[in-house]
Amino acid sequence: MPSDPRALLRSRSYLRLLVIAAAFGVPVSAAAYGFLALVNYLQPEIFTHLPHGLGFHAEPVWWPLPVLAVGGVLTGLAIRYLPGTGGASPAEGFKTHRPPGPAQLPGVILAALATLIFGAVLGPEAPLIAIGGGLVVLALRAARRDVPDQATAVLASAGSFAAISTLLGSPLIGAFLLMEASGLGGPMLGLVLVPGLLAAGIGSLIFTGLNAWTGLGTFSLAIPGLPHLGSPTAAEFGWAVVIGLAAALVGSGIRWLGLRLQPYSLRSPPLAALVAGLVIGGLAIAYAEGAGKNSSEVLFDGQTALGPLVTHSASYTVGALLLLIVCKSLAYGVSLSSFRGGPTFPALFIGGAGGMALSHLPGLPLVAGVATGIGAMCVVMLDLPLTSVLIATLLLFSDGVAVMPLVIVAVVVAYVAAARLAPAPATEAAGEAQAGSAVTAGPAPAPDPTVTSQG
């Protein structure tokens, strides 16, 4: 590789790589679109059309129980008996992994389909990332061309980019998600940028406040003629801190539940997923009976339900929202332990519902509550602060831009608080123990110069 990156950019090999990546992007995107279309077709077939076909006038209250049980058994069988364990477990957080090989790809697809179409509380982004990269690896092996490992990794990554190009509403969000999750900037990227991100959010608030007091302007790029939106207030800033702390507690509890139940899934995937499916179905029924709403709001990943939830927020009482958050969070944690899918969309849904519930209190508008809730829950579950800010702001369009400083504050508070709540890694705990022992025992004796170290 040339020492000067610009020399690589001008090279013919890099241009060929770009052409090949663009060529792979077409079939991979089409395959991802077909996967999502199949999921969106089968979900209503199972939850709406099948009950009608069996003679029911509407979906019975108990319907989620057998459906989730079947989905759990199918997912568990794919994890247990197909190569690749159905892909990575979402209980361990959102991470990028090596793309699945040709033998592992069917298991990833089947486990994801059984998870998504039968109503488990996980999203399609993680399976799509794996499928996109796996399809590229499959094509490269089928072509029987001698492709360097580095080029294979780059092309597989391009396939993952293509697979989630518009899943999150914008190609920019998908690209940013993968770049931050893959650690391209090194393990210190998040730690280095988060202080700057917080300072940027505070700086934006200060500029906005000084403009409100002096009327001199914010001295920033602006497009005139857009509808006026209110500036963040001190009360909203305080609510952003509260929402960040609350998200850290709720999200940490969800992750703890998923990790706590994961060993049972590792021992017997079909049985554990069957029980998990029954628990998720029971939670959906409890919410439907307790709140008088549709059980589908607890089931699935919440991608299509978040918009209607916010749009019809006036029809939800605080009690109904709290019951939804509790049931969805428990179902989410149980799903993390035994099913296969992505953690992003359930986090967005729970965060949005939490912001809606808090918006009934003084000083927190609905849009600000939803935006900060989405960003805070997203960062706790994904551990990606920059992506979380981007998702929360772009989802709400111009309103999201107006509340971006609040989102940044909520995300940073949730990110730091969740890190404080998480158990320390074994290596860190061992280092602290050794440091404590050294302090107690006093200074270590000087080494014997006659002893040589062995590598």
Number of C-alpha atoms within 10 A of each C-alpha: 6 9 7 8 10 9 11 14 12 10 12 10 11 14 13 11 14 14 12 13 19 15 11 20 22 13 17 25 21 13 18 23 17 12 19 17 11 13 20 13 12 17 16 13 15 18 20 17 15 14 16 15 10 8 8 12 10 12 17 13 16 13 18 27 19 15 19 28 23 18 28 31 21 23 30 29 21 25 29 19 13 18 18 18 21 28 26 24 23 24 28 16 19 22 18 18 14 12 24 26 19 17 13 18 23 19 24 28 20 19 26 28 23 24 30 28 22 27 26 31 32 30 23 25 21 26 25 30 25 26 29 30 29 27 23 28 21 17 13 16 14 10 10 8 9 9 12 8 9 9 12 16 17 14 24 28 25 23 31 32 26 29 29 28 19 16 18 19 13 14 15 16 23 22 20 18 23 20 16 21 18 16 14 10 11 9 11 9 12 18 11 10 13 18 12 12 20 18 15 15 21 17 13 18 21 14 16 18 17 14 14 13 10 8 10 9 12 15 8 8 6 8 6 7 6 8 7 10 11 8 14 20 15 12 11 20 22 16 25 30 21 17 29 30 23 22 34 28 17 20 26 20 18 24 23 18 21 25 21 14 19 24 14 15 21 17 11 15 26 24 18 23 30 23 18 28 32 20 20 29 27 21 25 29 25 18 24 20 13 13 18 10 16 15 24 18 22 34 27 25 29 23 18 12 15 19 14 9 19 19 9 9 15 9 10 16 14 17 12 18 22 18 19 26 23 17 22 29 25 21 29 28 28 29 30 29 28 35 35 34 32 29 26 25 23 28 33 28 30 31 29 29 26 25 29 29 22 22 19 14 12 10 17 22 16 18 19 28 28 29 30 37 32 33 35 38 35 32 30 31 27 22 21 21 26 21 23 29 29 20 24 27 23 19 18 16 10 15 18 23 17 19 26 25 29 29 33 30 28 33 37 28 25 32 26 18 19 25 15 11 12 13 11 11 9 9 9 11 12 12 12 12 12 12 12 12 11 12 11 9 9 9 8 8 6 6 8 7 6 6 7 8 5 4 3
